[in-house]
Amino acid sequence: MKQFFSEIRGAVMGTLVLAVVCCGLYPLVVFGVGQALFRGKANGSLIVDKDGTVRGSRLLGQSFTGEKYFHPRPSNAGNGYDASNSSGSNLGPTSQKLRDSIAQNVADYRSQNSLDTNAPVPADAVTASGSGLDPHISLQNADLQAARVAKARSIPVEKVRELIKRNTNPADLGFLGQPGVNVLTLNLALDQSASRDAKH
């Protein structure tokens, strides 16, 4: 009996020590290192205005529909870009619903950007990402939208393309995947540029 209680006491003490280390000390150390060395990333890569207003995260897409803004890729996350309901459509390549949706997205994209009825359309312009939260579009997608945005803002298309270049993230490690244009940072840069121009 004495040995039994000794083993119970050892098990309880071991559980308490592991609870303190794994549920207390370890998270505090990770939190501290994250805040000290990677504060922006640890806090969600938030984009904050000079007045302290949070405009969004560099990691999460947002819906933009106006002509003067670049449009993100479609989203099936909730009502669109809902981070609490991240998901894809779960529709497969044989789904008629998916084919109809893509066909409608292709027609809408060509109409919005004044493209020919048979002009090639980038896949990311008409299909959602697996998470529904992808903040990036392809360079080809951005380039095809540039003329529409420039016209809506009455600015040279070269200026728009320069902002595209500034808001393009390279492939991971320089070779994994393709470069991507961050739609949120690009649209915010467009608004900031317009605001500066208005002051001069």
C-alpha positions as CSV (number, residue, x, y, z in Angstrom):
1,M,0.0,0.0,0.0
2,K,2.8,2.4,0.9
3,Q,4.4,1.7,-2.5
4,F,1.1,2.3,-4.2
5,F,0.7,5.8,-2.7
6,S,4.3,6.5,-3.5
7,E,3.6,5.8,-7.2
8,I,0.4,7.9,-7.1
9,R,2.3,10.8,-5.5
10,G,5.1,10.5,-8.2
11,A,2.5,10.5,-10.9
12,V,0.7,13.6,-9.5
13,M,3.9,15.5,-9.0
14,G,5.0,14.6,-12.6
15,T,1.7,15.8,-14.0
16,L,2.0,19.1,-12.0
17,V,5.6,19.7,-13.1
18,L,4.7,19.0,-16.8
19,A,1.6,21.2,-16.6
20,V,3.7,24.1,-15.3
21,V,6.4,23.6,-17.9
22,C,4.2,22.8,-20.9
23,C,1.2,24.9,-20.1
24,G,2.9,27.9,-18.5
25,L,6.6,28.3,-18.9
26,Y,6.9,27.1,-22.5
27,P,4.1,29.2,-23.9
28,L,5.5,32.3,-22.1
29,V,8.9,31.7,-23.5
30,V,7.5,31.3,-27.1
31,F,5.3,34.4,-26.6
32,G,8.3,36.4,-25.3
33,V,10.6,35.4,-28.1
34,G,7.9,36.1,-30.7
35,Q,7.2,39.6,-29.3
36,A,10.9,40.4,-29.0
37,L,12.1,39.1,-32.4
38,F,9.1,38.8,-34.7
39,R,6.5,41.3,-33.2
40,G,4.8,42.1,-36.4
41,K,4.4,38.5,-37.6
42,A,3.5,37.2,-34.1
43,N,0.7,39.8,-33.9
44,G,-0.8,38.8,-37.3
45,S,1.1,40.9,-39.8
46,L,-1.4,43.7,-39.3
47,I,-1.4,46.8,-41.5
48,V,-1.9,49.9,-39.3
49,D,-2.5,53.5,-40.4
50,K,-0.6,56.4,-38.9
51,D,-3.7,57.1,-36.7
52,G,-3.6,53.5,-35.3
53,T,-6.5,52.2,-37.4
54,V,-6.0,48.5,-38.4
55,R,-6.8,48.1,-42.1
56,G,-6.3,44.4,-42.2
57,S,-3.6,41.7,-42.3
58,R,-1.0,41.1,-45.0
59,L,-1.9,37.4,-44.7
60,L,-5.7,37.6,-45.3
61,G,-7.6,38.6,-48.4
62,Q,-10.4,41.2,-48.4
63,S,-13.2,41.8,-50.8
64,F,-12.8,44.7,-53.2
65,T,-15.4,45.3,-56.0
66,G,-15.1,48.9,-57.1
67,E,-13.6,49.8,-60.5
68,K,-10.8,51.8,-58.9
69,Y,-9.5,48.8,-56.9
70,F,-7.8,45.6,-57.9
71,H,-10.1,42.6,-57.3
72,P,-8.9,39.6,-55.3
73,R,-9.5,36.0,-56.3
74,P,-12.9,34.6,-55.5
75,S,-13.5,33.2,-52.0
76,N,-15.8,30.4,-50.6
77,A,-15.0,31.2,-47.0
78,G,-18.3,32.0,-45.4
79,N,-19.7,35.1,-47.2
80,G,-16.2,35.7,-48.6
81,Y,-12.9,36.1,-46.8
82,D,-14.4,35.1,-43.5
83,A,-11.4,34.0,-41.4
84,S,-13.6,32.2,-38.9
85,N,-15.0,30.1,-41.7
86,S,-12.0,29.4,-43.9
87,S,-12.8,26.7,-46.5
88,G,-12.9,25.9,-50.2
89,S,-16.1,24.9,-52.1
90,N,-15.3,21.2,-52.0
91,L,-16.6,20.9,-55.6
92,G,-14.6,18.5,-57.8
93,P,-13.6,18.8,-61.5
94,T,-16.6,16.9,-62.6
95,S,-19.1,19.2,-60.8
96,Q,-21.4,21.0,-63.1
97,K,-22.0,23.7,-60.4
98,L,-18.2,24.4,-60.4
99,R,-18.0,24.6,-64.2
100,D,-21.0,27.0,-64.3
101,S,-19.5,29.1,-61.6
102,I,-16.1,29.3,-63.4
103,A,-17.8,30.1,-66.7
104,Q,-19.7,33.0,-65.1
105,N,-16.6,34.3,-63.3
106,V,-14.7,34.2,-66.7
107,A,-17.5,36.2,-68.4
108,D,-17.6,38.7,-65.5
109,Y,-13.8,39.1,-65.5
110,R,-13.7,39.8,-69.2
111,S,-16.5,42.3,-69.0
112,Q,-15.1,44.1,-66.0
113,N,-11.7,44.5,-67.6
114,S,-12.9,45.2,-71.2
115,L,-11.3,42.1,-72.6
116,D,-12.2,40.3,-75.8
117,T,-14.8,37.5,-75.4
118,N,-12.1,34.9,-76.1
119,A,-9.2,36.5,-74.2
120,P,-7.3,34.1,-71.9
121,V,-8.2,34.6,-68.2
122,P,-5.8,33.6,-65.4
123,A,-7.0,30.7,-63.3
124,D,-6.6,32.6,-60.0
125,A,-9.0,35.3,-61.3
126,V,-11.9,32.8,-61.5
127,T,-11.2,30.1,-58.9
128,A,-11.0,30.3,-55.1
129,S,-8.0,29.2,-53.1
130,G,-8.3,26.2,-50.8
131,S,-8.6,28.5,-47.7
132,G,-10.7,31.2,-49.3
133,L,-8.4,33.7,-47.7
134,D,-5.5,34.0,-50.1
135,P,-4.4,37.7,-50.2
136,H,-2.4,37.4,-53.4
137,I,-3.2,37.4,-57.1
138,S,-0.8,36.5,-60.0
139,L,1.2,39.1,-61.9
140,Q,-0.8,38.3,-65.0
141,N,-4.1,38.8,-63.2
142,A,-2.9,42.2,-61.8
143,D,-1.6,43.3,-65.2
144,L,-4.9,42.6,-66.9
145,Q,-6.7,44.7,-64.2
146,A,-4.2,47.6,-64.4
147,A,-5.9,49.4,-67.3
148,R,-9.3,49.4,-65.6
149,V,-7.9,50.8,-62.4
150,A,-5.8,53.4,-64.1
151,K,-8.9,54.6,-66.1
152,A,-11.1,54.7,-63.0
153,R,-8.5,56.8,-61.1
154,S,-7.5,58.9,-64.1
155,I,-3.8,58.1,-63.7
156,P,-1.2,56.7,-66.1
157,V,-1.2,52.9,-66.3
158,E,2.6,53.0,-65.9
159,K,2.1,54.5,-62.4
160,V,-0.3,51.6,-61.6
161,R,2.2,49.0,-62.9
162,E,4.9,50.6,-60.7
163,L,2.7,50.1,-57.6
164,I,2.0,46.5,-58.7
165,K,5.8,46.0,-58.8
166,R,6.2,47.5,-55.3
167,N,3.5,45.3,-53.9
168,T,4.7,42.0,-55.4
169,N,6.0,39.4,-53.1
170,P,8.7,37.1,-54.6
171,A,8.5,33.3,-54.6
172,D,9.2,31.7,-51.2
173,L,13.0,31.2,-50.8
174,G,13.3,32.6,-54.4
175,F,12.1,29.4,-56.1
176,L,9.0,27.9,-54.3
177,G,5.9,28.9,-56.2
178,Q,5.3,32.1,-58.2
179,P,5.5,35.8,-57.2
180,G,2.2,37.1,-56.0
181,V,0.7,40.6,-55.8
182,N,-0.8,41.5,-52.4
183,V,-4.2,43.0,-53.2
184,L,-4.7,44.7,-49.9
185,T,-1.4,46.4,-49.8
186,L,-1.7,47.4,-53.4
187,N,-5.1,48.9,-53.0
188,L,-4.0,50.8,-49.9
189,A,-1.0,52.1,-51.8
190,L,-3.3,53.3,-54.6
191,D,-5.4,55.2,-52.0
192,Q,-2.4,56.7,-50.3
193,S,-1.0,57.8,-53.7
194,A,-4.3,59.5,-54.6
195,S,-4.3,61.2,-51.2
196,R,-0.8,62.6,-51.7
197,D,-1.7,63.8,-55.2
198,A,-4.7,65.6,-53.9
199,K,-2.6,67.5,-51.4
200,H,-0.3,68.9,-54.1
